[in-house]
Amino acid sequence: MADCVQSDPTSRAWWNCFFLYDGSKVKEEGDPTQAGICYFNPRQTPLDHQELLCGQIAGVVRCMEEISGSPPGLIRLRKLKLSVKVDGSYIWERAQEELDQAWDRYMEHLQQNTTDLHQIFNSLWALDKTKVDPLLLLKAALILQTCQRTLHVRAGCISYQGLVVSTQLPPDLTARVLLQEVDVASEGETGKGAVLQTQEPPLPPGVRITAVYLLDDEAAALRDFPVEWMVRSQGGPGNCKDGPISAGATGGSGGPTLVRMVLYVHHVRGLVLSLLAEEHFAHTKTSVEDVYHSTLASLNGLEVHLKETLPKDSLSTAKVTYGFAHYDAVQKVLATNFLPANSPPDRSFLRAASLIHANFHQLPTASEIMVRNTSTAVYACRSAVQETYFQQVASPLRNSGMPNPHDSAFGLASKAKQKLLKHGVNLL
């Protein structure tokens, strides 16, 4: 796997590329380079250019690995820099077209949902519990517990419009499950199931089951403690940093051991139920039907209530006089009232949060930091397991650069403690 960018950004030919290359398919001198190219983005790149680049890089990597004993992490050519990651020789079970679709979904997710807050905190998008009836969150948790009683089902999560409502999975798995969700809502609503019938037995409308691979310790944790994962439903918006659950690798030379499981995904309009189950689940008709029929009415009801509770413009009215971001490092959940698509006023907060976040790493003993310029101020505090950032939206008193005891920035700490209590953030 490698990604590259030309080092001269002013050049008209400036471009980015990303490709996956399977060296096990190109071992002999007569083997075509094209056979090793699993995926290349952008896809409109001429094939001869793809082969030229991939062939050269694969040769350099192989040569460096033989000389030094380990593959290079960065390769710089005359006008090109490449970041390289080598992880055994993987066998991709999917056809080229399916692989293209999977990577397109992954890239689309990153491009649409990656924000400055995500780059700072690398967390999950979660539903804002201050705007949802607790009974709805309890209902979502009970749906997941009901599913666990079905043979072969281990654990799962429920999301609404990309936000985590409830999950039994640890943060990393929750993030990867969200990336695997396939948009089949339109087919489910119209009752058309033909495009979803990827296996026997035939699947119910709106349902898709795909093969996925988990690390051995991840699968073992789900099997040993299937009901002990803390059901998480708190927080506001956040994001995720992980890639899709691996779909094709069974372990390479010296690589991690992967366990084949299946992912059951059921779309009910904007609501999605995702379950991780043993491989036998996909071929056990009674188990699939039990999950579907035991949850269908509840999922429909939950979707209707969430739709009524969370109108499309609910987030836009969430921020009134202040902005905040609270990161829980244990659960990897970010609570915030900033929108994924930030506005210009938000960017000053994001820049300040990024600066303070970096300083916290450089100053391990610091517990409070405040950043101030002539127009705004951001207060931040942290403990061993969390970081909190707070900004008064109304412009504070302007400061000429000299210390001013009447500067409203000095009151941010007490305002943060007061305002954030209703969001479940206790800074006292």
Sequence and secondary structure as in RCSB ss.txt:
>XXXX:A:sequence
MADCVQSDPTSRAWWNCFFLYDGSKVKEEGDPTQAGICYFNPRQTPLDHQELLCGQIAGVVRCMEEISGSPPGLI
RLRKLKLSVKVDGSYIWERAQEELDQAWDRYMEHLQQNTTDLHQIFNSLWALDKTKVDPLLLLKAALILQTCQRT
LHVRAGCISYQGLVVSTQLPPDLTARVLLQEVDVASEGETGKGAVLQTQEPPLPPGVRITAVYLLDDEAAALRDF
PVEWMVRSQGGPGNCKDGPISAGATGGSGGPTLVRMVLYVHHVRGLVLSLLAEEHFAHTKTSVEDVYHSTLASLN
GLEVHLKETLPKDSLSTAKVTYGFAHYDAVQKVLATNFLPANSPPDRSFLRAASLIHANFHQLPTASEIMVRNTS
TAVYACRSAVQETYFQQVASPLRNSGMPNPHDSAFGLASKAKQKLLKHGVNLL
>XXXX:A:secstr
 EEEEES TTSTT  EEEEEE GGG  STTS GGGGEEEEESTTS HHHHHHHHHHHHHHHHHHHHHHSS  SEE
E SSEEEEE   S     S HHHHHHHHHHHHHHHHHH  HHHHHH  B B  GGGS HHHHHHHHHHHHHHHTS
TTEEEEEEEETTEEEEESS HHHHHHHHHH    HHHHHHT  GGG  SSS   TTEEEEEEEEEHHHHHHHHHS
TT S  B   SS        B S    TT   EEEEEEEEEEETTEEEEEEEEGGGGG HHHHHHHHHHHHHHHH
HHHHHHHHHS TTTGGGT SSEEEEEEETTTTEEEES  SS  HHHHHHHHHHHHHHHHHHH TT  EEEEE SS
 EEEEEE SSEEEEEEESS      SS  TT GGGGHHHHHHHHGGGGT    
